[in-house]
Amino acid sequence: MQGEVRVAEFWIDIVDLPEMAQHRLATIDPSIAIERVDGGFALRSETSTRERIEDAWLCFMTNERLLRANAEARRLVLAELLS
């Protein structure tokens, strides 16, 4: 069907997104938009597949966890050095 736009969508059941979610997701796939929906958020794209959106989200969340773990490790090392 010519002129029809298909939008791939992935829903996230969380209350608040991390502040940098849109920016970091844009570095993974610039076509992904984040929209607030009832009960959470929807990641939508007119050019990516649902699987690609899911992969981008998992990549983002993994990166967030690694950044938190890195910050915690730095804090522990600094505390050890200062003691």
N, C-alpha and C positions, 0 to 999 in steps of 0.2 A: 504494500500500500504506500504509494508515493505521498510524501508530506507528513506521514505519521512519525512521531518521535517516540522512541521507546526509552523509558527511563529505568535504569537498573537501580535497585534500592536495597539497603541493608539497615535494619532497625537496631538501635542500641538501647537497652533498658537500663539507663543510668540517670541519676538526677542532674548532675553537673558534669560537663566536659572539662577536661583540663584546659587552661587558658590558651595554650599554644596549639590546640588540636587542629584548627583550621589551617594555620600556617604550616605545621609539620605534615599534615595530610597533603597539602598542596605541593610540597616538595616530592612526595611519593607519586601522586597523581593529581595534577592541577584541575582535572575535570570534576573532582568530587566536591560536592557542596554539602554543608551540614545544615539541617533544618530541625528546629524544635517541633516535636509532635507530642501527642498525648502520651504521657508515661516515659518519655525519653527523647531520643534524637533519631533522625533518619539521615543516612549518608546516601546521596543520590548523584547519579551521573547519566548524562545522555550518550556518552561515548564509551564508557567502561562497562564491563560485565559485573554481575553481582559478585562473582568469585574474585575479581580484581579488587573490588571495593572491600570485601572481607579480608583479603591479603593485605591491603593497605592499612586497614584498621588494626590487624594483628601486628603488623610491623610497627605501627605507631605505639601501641600498648607495650610491646616488648621493649622498644626504645625508652619509653617512660619508666618502666621498671628498672632498666639498666642505669638510667640517669639517677634514679633514687638510690639504688644500691651503691653506685659510685660516690654519691654525695655522703652517704652514711659511712662508707669505708674511709673517705677523706676525713670526716669528722672524728672517727675513731683513731686514725693515725695521728691527727693533730693533737687530740687529747692525750695520747700516749707520749708524744714528743714533749708536750708541755708539762707532763707530770714528773 
